Amino acid sequence: MTDWERIHRRLEADLGEAISIDSLTGAWKIAQRVAGHRHSSDDVLTAHYALRLVPDAELVLDLGTGIGTVGLMVLSQLSATARLVGVEAQAMSFRLLLANIEGNGVEERVEAKVGDLRDFVDARRFRLITGSPPYFPLGSGVLPDDPQKVAARFEVRGDVSDYARAAALHLTDDGTFVFCFPTPQRERALAAIAGAGLCAVTYQDVVPRDSLAPLFTLFAARRAGTLVIEEPFYVRQKDGDLTDQMRAVRRSFGFVT
């Protein structure tokens, strides 16, 4: 029995529900609830954006790390000496985070911190900080019945401004904070960056399919800098096939396209 098979059996026995073991990169895997919050293109593109901007990070902080998707994808492409700190408050997600750290054999490279990112304080400073803030304010939609989905989608433990403030507290002088947020709320994200005393240095809208409106935007912020607006990123062509852009992203994580 492989390590992942053992972890899979243990998770399903402990949690009493279906768990899938999926490819996170070409070499790394991730355990996620079949009926829970699952990783998607915004996680993949956030990780890729972070790596494009800071390809040589040695110490990474992932705020609201969830089950570890963004943080582990970033870590998978860094040097063997790179380290990741992940902060997560939601109990189910933290349980899966620990399993994903174990399954990928990176216990010595990842520090999993359970707790609210608004209360997180670390004496270290990080050249790269990532985050995937929840997209929706409380009261803006019907809450899912599942607590993990609620925490991932709705602002029950802070909002994008809290992520920006936590990042500002922990960035090195030349550090970069990378996150994603819905394009219709772009101004809210930019205000959060400025409110934390940071400067937006780049952003890129992501279009799920050519001919559709942008769905979310990738942001990068630093302590100083001038904003550069990048050309939109297209995930799929009009016919539904992946674009060359998206195929290149997948190849960068070790997938055959």
C-alpha positions, 0 to 999 in steps of 0.5 A, a space after each residue: 500500500 502506498 502512502 497516499 492509499 494509506 492516507 486515503 483510507 485513514 481520512 475516509 475512516 476518520 471523516 466518514 465521507 468520500 475523499 478524492 486523491 487528485 493531482 496537484 502538480 505532475 508529481 504532487 497530489 492533494 486530498 480533498 473532500 468530494 462534497 467539500 470545497 475543491 481547488 480550481 483554476 484560481 488557485 492554480 493561477 495564483 500559484 503560477 503568478 506568485 512563482 512568475 514574480 518571485 521564482 526564487 523565494 526561500 520562505 513563503 507565507 500562505 494566508 488562509 491556506 485551506 487544504 494547502 493548494 496554493 502554498 504547496 503548488 508554489 513550494 513544489 516549484 521552489 528549491 529544496 531548501 525553500 520553506 512554507 508557512 501556512 495559516 488556516 482556521 477552518 478545522 476540516 481544511 486544516 485536517 486535510 492540510 496536514 494530510 496533504 503535507 504528509 502525503 507529499 513528504 514535506 513535513 520538514 519543509 512546511 509549518 502548518 499554523 492553526 488559527 485566524 490569520 487576523 491574529 497571526 504574528 510571526 517574527 520572520 519576514 517573507 519575500 513571498 506571501 500568497 492568499 486566496 481571500 473569500 470572495 463574498 461578504 456575509 449577507 451577499 448570498 445564501 450560505 452553503 450548509 457545509 462549514 468548509 464551503 462557507 469559510 472558503 467562499 464567505 467572509 466569516 473570518 475577515 475579508 480582503 483587507 484583513 489579508 492585506 494587513 496581515 501581508 503588510 505585517 509580514 513582508 520583507 522590504 522587497 517582498 511581494 503579496 500575491 492574491 486573487 479576487 473577483 474582477 467585479 470587486 477589483 476596486 475593493 481589492 485595490 482599496 484593501 492594498 492601499 489601506 494596508 499601506 502597500 502599493 499594487 504593482 501589477 494586476 491581470 484579469 482572468 477570462 475563463 473563456 474567450 468571449 466571456 467577461 473576466 471572472 477574477 483578477 490576480 494582484 501583486 502588491 509591494 511596499 513601493 512601486 508603480 502599477 502595471 496592468 497586464 494583458 488579460 489571461 485566457 483560460 479557454 478558447 471559444 471552442 472550449 479547448 485550453 489556450 496556449 497560455 493555460 497549457 504553458 501554466 500546466 506544463 510549468 507544474 509538470 503536467 503533460 499537455 
